[in-house]
Structure formats: structure tokens, C-alpha cells
């Protein structure tokens, strides 16, 4: 299965829709304010599926 990403044009933080080959939205990715990047992934029902966080180098 091929997944296609489409970034929302006007958004303060990173925001993406993930589609399948038929053009149906499978997931929505929303960026959040954090130290480094933080992306939350939601399914079509609005339930949180996962989180992607960037680790910031600390001394």
C-alpha cells in the first residue's frame, strides 16, 4: 500500500493529511509546540495513534 502526504497550506505548526492511493484520508498529523519537533498522529475517528518526538541534545 502506498501512502501519500499532503501538507496543509495555512497552519502555525506542521500539519499533514495522509491518504491512501484511492484518495481517502487515513491519518491526520498535527504538530505541537515543544523543545524540538513533536508530531501527534490521529486516525479518522480522532483517536491518537502515535507520537513522534525529536530528542534535543542536552549537556
C-alpha positions as CSV (number, residue, x, y, z in Angstrom):
1,X,0.0,0.0,0.0
2,X,1.3,3.4,-0.9
3,X,0.7,6.4,1.5
4,X,0.6,9.9,0.2
5,X,1.3,13.0,2.4
6,X,-0.2,16.4,1.8
7,X,0.8,19.4,4.0
8,X,-1.9,21.8,5.0
9,X,-1.1,25.2,3.4
10,X,-2.0,27.6,6.2
11,X,-1.0,26.2,9.6
12,X,1.0,27.6,12.5
13,X,2.6,24.2,13.2
14,X,3.3,21.3,10.9
15,X,0.0,19.7,9.8
16,X,-0.4,16.9,7.3
17,X,-3.1,14.6,6.0
18,X,-2.1,11.1,5.0
19,X,-4.0,9.5,2.1
20,X,-4.2,6.1,0.5
21,X,-4.0,5.5,-3.2
22,X,-7.7,6.0,-3.6
23,X,-7.5,9.5,-2.0
24,X,-9.2,8.6,1.3
25,X,-7.8,10.2,4.4
26,X,-6.3,7.6,6.7
27,X,-4.4,9.7,9.3
28,X,-4.0,13.3,10.3
29,X,-0.7,14.6,11.7
30,X,-0.6,17.7,13.9
31,X,2.5,19.5,15.1
32,X,2.7,20.7,18.7
33,X,4.8,23.3,20.4
34,X,7.7,21.6,22.2
35,X,11.5,21.7,22.5
36,X,12.2,20.2,19.1
37,X,9.6,18.8,16.9
38,X,6.6,16.9,18.3
39,X,4.0,15.4,15.9
40,X,0.8,13.6,17.0
41,X,-0.8,11.1,14.7
42,X,-4.6,10.7,14.7
43,X,-6.9,8.2,12.9
44,X,-10.0,9.2,11.0
45,X,-12.1,8.9,14.2
46,X,-9.9,11.4,16.0
47,X,-8.2,8.8,18.2
48,X,-4.5,9.3,18.9
49,X,-2.4,6.6,17.1
50,X,1.1,7.7,18.0
51,X,3.6,10.4,18.7
52,X,6.9,11.3,17.0
53,X,9.3,13.4,19.1
54,X,12.7,14.9,18.3
55,X,15.2,14.5,21.1
56,X,17.0,17.7,21.9
57,X,20.7,17.4,22.7
58,X,21.3,18.1,26.4
59,X,24.6,18.5,28.2
